[in-house]
Amino acid sequence: MSGKYYYAVRRGRTALQEVHCAGCVELAEAGGVRFIGTFYSLRHALQSARLRHPDCVICLRCAALQR
């Protein structure tokens, strides 16, 4: 099943560029949220996000939810 994924920059001392799934708690706290698209997995969303933001990573909370 596909899901909606977002790119966001986490605010704080270390600004992390992360890919989040829809409904992530940390997504509400992040700044500069952008809709990436609809994908079948978090890995596919990360591949797409890295085309524009090569240093982005997967949100750890979203990764744990998808296991």
C-alpha positions in Angstrom: 0.0 0.0 0.0 1.3 3.4 -0.8 1.7 6.3 1.6 2.4 10.0 1.5 5.9 11.2 2.4 7.3 14.6 3.3 10.7 16.3 3.5 11.4 18.5 6.5 14.3 20.1 8.3 14.3 19.4 12.1 14.8 22.6 14.1 17.4 22.7 16.8 21.1 22.8 17.3 21.8 20.2 14.7 19.4 20.8 11.8 18.6 17.4 10.3 17.1 17.0 6.8 14.7 14.1 7.2 12.0 12.2 5.2 8.8 11.5 7.2 5.7 9.5 6.6 2.3 11.2 6.9 1.1 11.5 10.5 4.6 11.5 12.0 4.7 13.3 15.4 8.1 14.8 14.6 6.8 16.2 11.3 4.6 18.7 13.2 7.7 20.0 15.0 9.8 20.3 11.9 10.2 23.4 9.7 10.1 23.8 6.0 7.9 20.8 5.3 7.5 19.8 1.7 5.4 17.1 0.1 7.6 14.7 -1.8 5.0 12.4 -3.2 3.2 9.1 -2.8 5.5 6.0 -2.6 5.2 2.3 -1.7 8.1 2.5 0.8 10.1 4.9 2.9 13.2 3.8 1.0 11.7 4.9 -2.3 10.7 8.3 -0.8 14.3 8.7 0.4 15.7 8.0 -3.0 13.4 10.7 -4.5 14.2 13.2 -1.8 18.0 12.7 -2.3 17.7 14.0 -5.9 17.2 17.5 -4.5 18.6 17.1 -0.9 21.6 14.6 -1.0 22.2 14.8 2.7 18.7 13.9 3.9 18.1 10.8 6.1 15.1 8.7 7.1 13.2 9.8 10.3 14.0 7.1 12.9 10.4 7.1 14.3 9.0 6.5 10.8 11.5 3.8 10.1 10.5 2.0 13.3 6.8 2.3 12.4 7.4 0.7 9.0 9.1 -2.4 10.4 
